[in-house]
Amino acid sequence: MRRATKDRLIAGVCGGLARQLGLPPLAVRLSAVLIASVAIPVYIVLWVLVPTTTEF
């Protein structure tokens, strides 16, 4: 995979991934936003709820 130089908004990662997968870049960008909008709140909730350990 390579980052896109023409079909890019920020760094060209989604554009390059879209080209590799044969998908429209907009679909890859929307998927990335959707995944991040779910993953970040879940991470924060787990950060608060999961107890820490001293074993590591």
N, C-alpha and C positions, 0 to 999 in steps of 0.2 A: 504494500500500500504506500502511496505517496500523497502528500498534501497537495491540494489543488492550488494552482496559481491564478487561474482565471475565475473559477466559480467558488469564491471565498468571501466570507463576511469578516471574520476575525483572523484566524490562522490557517484556514483551508482544510481543517481536519474533517469536518462533516462533508465537505465537497469531495475530498479524496475518498472517503469511505463510501459515499453515494456512488461514485464512479466505479469503485471496486465491486460493489454489490449490484450495480445496474439499477439503482433506484433513483428517484428524483431527489435532489439535494434538500428540498423543502421537507420531504418526509423524514429524512435522516435528522435534520435540525429539530423538527417537532418531536421526534422520538427522544432525542438527547435532552430536550427541555423537560419532557414528560418524565423521563427516568430520573433526572436530577430533582425535579419537584417532588418526587416520591421518596427518593433515597436520602436526601438531606434531612427532611423532617424525621424520618425513621431513625437515622443515625443520631440525631439530637435526643430523641426520646430514649433510645437505648443508652446513650451516654448518661442520661439522668437516672434511669432505672436499674441498670446492671451494676451490681456491686463490684468493687475493686478487689484485687488480690495482691498479696505480697510474695507469691510463689515465683513470679517471673522477674 
